[in-house]
């Protein structure tokens, strides 16, 4: 069988490759060793990381934004990988982070009671907190 055509994915999603030079720049700009996902090539593409690095070098303010639509009691590895990487980004760039739990979206679009959506959101929040975000910079 054929492997994954990463170049095709990069083009289709409007991304750019994460090069060794970009990983080196991230380390230079942040003063931190790059996250293992970057160093080992597990993350292979980005959208506008170069603009983030430019802004950081100029001292411009920015924040991170991510979220989760809770539909189960716990997060699996596929959910945790982006959260762990986001925690590293927050630490490296020393920036605020907003995490949105879209329990209202699950209520509106899934066949779930509002109380169940809220309960799953609280359960997911416990897993997210365990990812190591800076409590003073996380909202």
C-alpha positions as CSV (number, residue, x, y, z in Angstrom):
1,X,0.0,0.0,0.0
2,X,0.9,3.6,-0.3
3,X,1.9,5.8,2.6
4,X,0.4,9.2,3.6
5,X,1.1,11.9,1.0
6,X,2.1,14.7,3.5
7,X,2.9,17.2,0.8
8,X,-0.6,16.8,-0.6
9,X,-2.1,17.3,2.9
10,X,0.0,20.4,3.5
11,X,-1.2,21.8,0.2
12,X,-4.9,20.9,0.7
13,X,-5.0,22.4,4.2
14,X,-3.0,25.6,3.3
15,X,-0.2,24.8,5.6
16,X,3.6,25.1,5.5
17,X,6.2,22.5,6.4
18,X,7.9,22.6,9.8
19,X,11.5,22.7,8.8
20,X,14.6,22.1,10.9
21,X,15.3,25.8,10.5
22,X,11.9,26.6,12.0
23,X,12.5,24.3,14.9
24,X,15.8,26.0,15.5
25,X,14.2,29.4,15.3
26,X,11.5,28.4,17.9
27,X,14.3,27.3,20.2
28,X,16.3,30.5,19.6
29,X,13.3,32.8,20.0
30,X,11.8,31.1,23.1
31,X,15.1,30.1,24.8
32,X,13.6,26.6,25.3
33,X,14.3,23.3,23.7
34,X,11.6,22.6,21.1
35,X,8.8,20.2,22.2
36,X,9.6,16.6,21.4
37,X,6.7,16.5,18.8
38,X,8.6,19.2,16.9
39,X,12.1,17.8,17.4
40,X,11.1,14.3,16.3
41,X,9.0,15.5,13.3
42,X,5.7,14.2,14.7
43,X,4.2,17.6,13.8
44,X,5.1,18.2,10.2
45,X,3.1,21.3,9.2
46,X,1.9,24.6,10.6
47,X,-0.3,27.6,9.8
48,X,1.3,31.0,10.5
49,X,3.9,29.9,13.1
50,X,6.3,32.2,11.3
51,X,3.9,35.1,12.0
52,X,3.7,34.1,15.7
53,X,7.5,34.0,15.9
54,X,7.7,37.4,14.2
55,X,5.2,38.9,16.6
56,X,7.0,37.4,19.6
57,X,10.4,38.8,18.5
58,X,8.8,42.2,18.2
59,X,7.3,42.0,21.6
60,X,3.7,42.0,20.3
61,X,1.1,40.5,22.5
62,X,-0.9,37.5,21.6
63,X,-2.8,34.6,23.2
64,X,-3.5,31.0,22.5
65,X,-7.0,29.6,22.0
66,X,-8.1,26.0,21.9
67,X,-11.1,23.9,23.1
68,X,-13.0,20.7,23.3
69,X,-16.5,19.6,22.6
70,X,-17.1,17.2,25.5
71,X,-18.9,14.0,24.4
72,X,-17.3,11.4,26.7
73,X,-16.1,11.3,30.4
74,X,-12.4,11.3,29.6
75,X,-10.0,12.5,27.0
76,X,-8.1,9.9,24.9
77,X,-4.6,10.3,23.5
78,X,-5.9,12.0,20.4
79,X,-7.4,14.7,22.6
80,X,-4.4,15.0,24.9
81,X,-1.6,15.5,22.3
82,X,-2.8,18.9,21.3
83,X,-3.4,19.9,24.9
84,X,0.1,18.9,26.0
85,X,1.6,20.8,23.0
86,X,-0.5,23.8,23.8
87,X,0.7,23.7,27.4
88,X,4.3,23.7,26.0
89,X,3.5,26.7,23.7
90,X,2.0,28.6,26.7
91,X,5.1,28.0,28.7
92,X,7.5,28.7,25.9
93,X,5.9,32.0,24.8
94,X,4.6,33.0,28.3
95,X,1.2,33.9,27.0
96,X,-2.4,33.7,28.1
97,X,-4.6,30.8,27.0
98,X,-8.3,30.5,26.5
99,X,-9.8,27.0,26.6
100,X,-13.4,26.8,25.4
101,X,-15.5,23.8,26.4
102,X,-18.4,23.7,23.9
103,X,-20.9,21.8,26.0
104,X,-23.6,24.1,24.6
105,X,-22.7,22.9,21.1
106,X,-23.1,19.3,22.1
107,X,-26.4,20.1,23.6
108,X,-27.6,21.8,20.4
109,X,-26.3,19.3,17.9
110,X,-26.2,15.9,19.7
111,X,-29.1,14.1,21.3
112,X,-27.8,14.9,24.8
113,X,-29.5,16.5,27.8
114,X,-28.0,19.9,28.9
115,X,-27.2,18.5,32.4
116,X,-25.2,15.6,30.8
117,X,-23.3,18.0,28.5
118,X,-22.4,20.1,31.6
119,X,-21.3,17.0,33.5
120,X,-19.1,15.8,30.7
121,X,-17.6,19.3,30.4
122,X,-16.7,19.3,34.1
123,X,-15.1,15.8,33.7
124,X,-13.2,16.9,30.7
125,X,-12.0,20.0,32.5
126,X,-10.3,17.8,35.1
127,X,-8.3,16.0,32.4
128,X,-7.4,19.3,30.7
129,X,-6.2,20.8,34.0
130,X,-3.9,17.8,34.4
131,X,-2.1,18.8,31.2
132,X,0.0,21.4,33.1
133,X,-1.4,24.7,32.0
134,X,-0.3,27.8,33.9
135,X,-3.3,28.6,36.2
136,X,-2.5,32.3,36.3
137,X,-2.5,32.5,32.5
138,X,-5.4,30.1,31.6
139,X,-9.0,31.1,31.2
